[in-house]
Amino acid sequence: MDRDETKPQEELRVLTHDPVEGWRPVFFALVAVSVVYLAVILARTL
């Protein structure tokens, strides 16, 4: 983030949010399914 040098006293603000439970396993499952799907397509084209 770039500081606005016209207002040197102002602190930088960081936007955050509370983590949502359960999305990490869903994300990894979707990545795994995608990799398997691409591997099947690659195997069928050889």
N, CA, C and O atoms as a GROMACS GRO file, in nm:
protein
  184
    1MET      N    1   0.084  -0.117   0.000
    1MET     CA    2   0.000   0.000   0.000
    1MET      C    3   0.088   0.124   0.000
    1MET      O    4   0.189   0.129   0.070
    2ASP      N    5   0.051   0.221  -0.077
    2ASP     CA    6   0.127   0.345  -0.082
    2ASP      C    7   0.074   0.443   0.021
    2ASP      O    8  -0.047   0.454   0.043
    3ARG      N    9   0.166   0.512   0.081
    3ARG     CA   10   0.125   0.615   0.176
    3ARG      C   11   0.095   0.744   0.101
    3ARG      O   12   0.161   0.776   0.002
    4ASP      N   13  -0.004   0.815   0.148
    4ASP     CA   14  -0.035   0.946   0.094
    4ASP      C   15   0.053   1.046   0.168
    4ASP      O   16   0.028   1.076   0.285
    5GLU      N   17   0.155   1.097   0.101
    5GLU     CA   18   0.252   1.183   0.168
    5GLU      C   19   0.196   1.319   0.208
    5GLU      O   20   0.260   1.393   0.282
    6THR      N   21   0.078   1.354   0.159
    6THR     CA   22   0.018   1.481   0.199
    6THR      C   23  -0.037   1.474   0.340
    6THR      O   24  -0.057   1.578   0.403
    7LYS      N   25  -0.063   1.353   0.391
    7LYS     CA   26  -0.113   1.334   0.528
    7LYS      C   27  -0.024   1.232   0.600
    7LYS      O   28  -0.065   1.118   0.618
    8PRO      N   29   0.097   1.272   0.640
    8PRO     CA   30   0.190   1.174   0.698
    8PRO      C   31   0.148   1.118   0.833
    8PRO      O   32   0.197   1.013   0.872
    9GLN      N   33   0.057   1.185   0.908
    9GLN     CA   34   0.018   1.137   1.040
    9GLN      C   35  -0.087   1.026   1.032
    9GLN      O   36  -0.106   0.954   1.130
   10GLU      N   37  -0.153   1.013   0.920
   10GLU     CA   38  -0.262   0.916   0.909
   10GLU      C   39  -0.208   0.773   0.902
   10GLU      O   40  -0.115   0.745   0.827
   11GLU      N   41  -0.267   0.684   0.979
   11GLU     CA   42  -0.225   0.544   0.983
   11GLU      C   43  -0.281   0.469   0.863
   11GLU      O   44  -0.388   0.504   0.811
   12LEU      N   45  -0.210   0.366   0.820
   12LEU     CA   46  -0.261   0.278   0.714
   12LEU      C   47  -0.372   0.191   0.772
   12LEU      O   48  -0.361   0.143   0.885
   13ARG      N   49  -0.477   0.170   0.694
   13ARG     CA   50  -0.587   0.084   0.739
   13ARG      C   51  -0.582  -0.046   0.659
   13ARG      O   52  -0.560  -0.045   0.538
   14VAL      N   53  -0.604  -0.156   0.728
   14VAL     CA   54  -0.605  -0.288   0.666
   14VAL      C   55  -0.745  -0.345   0.678
   14VAL      O   56  -0.801  -0.354   0.788
   15LEU      N   57  -0.803  -0.384   0.565
   15LEU     CA   58  -0.936  -0.444   0.567
   15LEU      C   59  -0.922  -0.593   0.596
   15LEU      O   60  -0.847  -0.663   0.527
   16THR      N   61  -0.991  -0.641   0.695
   16THR     CA   62  -0.987  -0.783   0.731
   16THR      C   63  -1.128  -0.836   0.747
   16THR      O   64  -1.225  -0.759   0.750
   17HIS      N   65  -1.139  -0.966   0.757
   17HIS     CA   66  -1.268  -1.028   0.783
   17HIS      C   67  -1.246  -1.153   0.866
   17HIS      O   68  -1.135  -1.207   0.870
   18ASP      N   69  -1.350  -1.198   0.930
   18ASP     CA   70  -1.341  -1.320   1.009
   18ASP      C   71  -1.338  -1.440   0.914
   18ASP      O   72  -1.415  -1.443   0.818
   19PRO      N   73  -1.251  -1.537   0.940
   19PRO     CA   74  -1.247  -1.654   0.853
   19PRO      C   75  -1.376  -1.734   0.860
   19PRO      O   76  -1.439  -1.745   0.965
   20VAL      N   77  -1.414  -1.789   0.746
   20VAL     CA   78  -1.535  -1.871   0.738
   20VAL      C   79  -1.493  -2.017   0.753
   20VAL      O   80  -1.410  -2.067   0.677
   21GLU      N   81  -1.551  -2.084   0.851
   21GLU     CA   82  -1.514  -2.224   0.878
   21GLU      C   83  -1.564  -2.316   0.767
   21GLU      O   84  -1.673  -2.297   0.714
   22GLY      N   85  -1.483  -2.415   0.732
   22GLY     CA   86  -1.525  -2.518   0.639
   22GLY      C   87  -1.489  -2.493   0.494
   22GLY      O   88  -1.507  -2.583   0.411
   23TRP      N   89  -1.440  -2.377   0.459
   23TRP     CA   90  -1.410  -2.350   0.319
   23TRP      C   91  -1.276  -2.405   0.275
   23TRP      O   92  -1.256  -2.430   0.156
   24ARG      N   93  -1.182  -2.424   0.366
   24ARG     CA   94  -1.051  -2.477   0.328
   24ARG      C   95  -1.062  -2.619   0.272
   24ARG      O   96  -1.004  -2.645   0.167
   25PRO      N   97  -1.134  -2.713   0.335
   25PRO     CA   98  -1.147  -2.846   0.276
   25PRO      C   99  -1.222  -2.844   0.143
   25PRO      O  100  -1.191  -2.921   0.053
   26VAL      N  101  -1.321  -2.756   0.131
   26VAL     CA  102  -1.395  -2.745   0.005
   26VAL      C  103  -1.301  -2.697  -0.105
   26VAL      O  104  -1.305  -2.749  -0.216
   27PHE      N  105  -1.218  -2.599  -0.076
   27PHE     CA  106  -1.123  -2.547  -0.174
   27PHE      C  107  -1.027  -2.657  -0.219
   27PHE      O  108  -1.005  -2.673  -0.339
   28PHE      N  109  -0.970  -2.732  -0.124
   28PHE     CA  110  -0.876  -2.837  -0.161
   28PHE      C  111  -0.944  -2.949  -0.237
   28PHE      O  112  -0.883  -3.008  -0.327
   29ALA      N  113  -1.067  -2.980  -0.205
   29ALA     CA  114  -1.140  -3.083  -0.279
   29ALA      C  115  -1.163  -3.038  -0.423
   29ALA      O  116  -1.147  -3.118  -0.516
   30LEU      N  117  -1.200  -2.914  -0.442
   30LEU     CA  118  -1.221  -2.864  -0.579
   30LEU      C  119  -1.092  -2.861  -0.659
   30LEU      O  120  -1.092  -2.890  -0.779
   31VAL      N  121  -0.982  -2.825  -0.595
   31VAL     CA  122  -0.852  -2.827  -0.664
   31VAL      C  123  -0.815  -2.970  -0.702
   31VAL      O  124  -0.766  -2.993  -0.813
   32ALA      N  125  -0.838  -3.065  -0.613
   32ALA     CA  126  -0.807  -3.205  -0.642
   32ALA      C  127  -0.892  -3.257  -0.757
   32ALA      O  128  -0.840  -3.326  -0.845
   33VAL      N  129  -1.021  -3.226  -0.758
   33VAL     CA  130  -1.109  -3.270  -0.868
   33VAL      C  131  -1.063  -3.208  -0.998
   33VAL      O  132  -1.065  -3.275  -1.102
   34SER      N  133  -1.022  -3.082  -0.996
   34SER     CA  134  -0.975  -3.016  -1.118
   34SER      C  135  -0.848  -3.080  -1.172
   34SER      O  136  -0.835  -3.099  -1.293
   35VAL      N  137  -0.757  -3.114  -1.083
   35VAL     CA  138  -0.632  -3.178  -1.126
   35VAL      C  139  -0.660  -3.315  -1.186
   35VAL      O  140  -0.602  -3.351  -1.288
   36VAL      N  141  -0.749  -3.392  -1.124
   36VAL     CA  142  -0.784  -3.524  -1.178
   36VAL      C  143  -0.852  -3.508  -1.314
   36VAL      O  144  -0.822  -3.584  -1.406
   37TYR      N  145  -0.940  -3.412  -1.328
   37TYR     CA  146  -1.007  -3.387  -1.455
   37TYR      C  147  -0.907  -3.352  -1.565
   37TYR      O  148  -0.916  -3.405  -1.676
   38LEU      N  149  -0.812  -3.266  -1.536
   38LEU     CA  150  -0.710  -3.231  -1.635
   38LEU      C  151  -0.621  -3.350  -1.667
   38LEU      O  152  -0.579  -3.366  -1.782
   39ALA      N  153  -0.590  -3.434  -1.568
   39ALA     CA  154  -0.509  -3.552  -1.593
   39ALA      C  155  -0.584  -3.650  -1.686
   39ALA      O  156  -0.523  -3.711  -1.773
   40VAL      N  157  -0.715  -3.665  -1.666
   40VAL     CA  158  -0.794  -3.753  -1.753
   40VAL      C  159  -0.795  -3.700  -1.896
   40VAL      O  160  -0.778  -3.776  -1.991
   41ILE      N  161  -0.813  -3.570  -1.912
   41ILE     CA  162  -0.814  -3.512  -2.046
   41ILE      C  163  -0.677  -3.531  -2.112
   41ILE      O  164  -0.670  -3.565  -2.230
   42LEU      N  165  -0.568  -3.510  -2.038
   42LEU     CA  166  -0.436  -3.528  -2.093
   42LEU      C  167  -0.412  -3.674  -2.131
   42LEU      O  168  -0.354  -3.702  -2.236
   43ALA      N  169  -0.458  -3.768  -2.048
   43ALA     CA  170  -0.438  -3.911  -2.076
   43ALA      C  171  -0.517  -3.953  -2.200
   43ALA      O  172  -0.470  -4.039  -2.275
   44ARG      N  173  -0.634  -3.896  -2.223
   44ARG     CA  174  -0.714  -3.933  -2.339
   44ARG      C  175  -0.660  -3.875  -2.470
   44ARG      O  176  -0.687  -3.928  -2.578
   45THR      N  177  -0.583  -3.767  -2.461
   45THR     CA  178  -0.530  -3.706  -2.583
   45THR      C  179  -0.397  -3.766  -2.625
   45THR      O  180  -0.351  -3.740  -2.736
   46LEU      N  181  -0.335  -3.845  -2.541
   46LEU     CA  182  -0.206  -3.906  -2.579
   46LEU      C  183  -0.224  -4.025  -2.669
   46LEU      O  184  -0.125  -4.087  -2.709
   0.00000   0.00000   0.00000
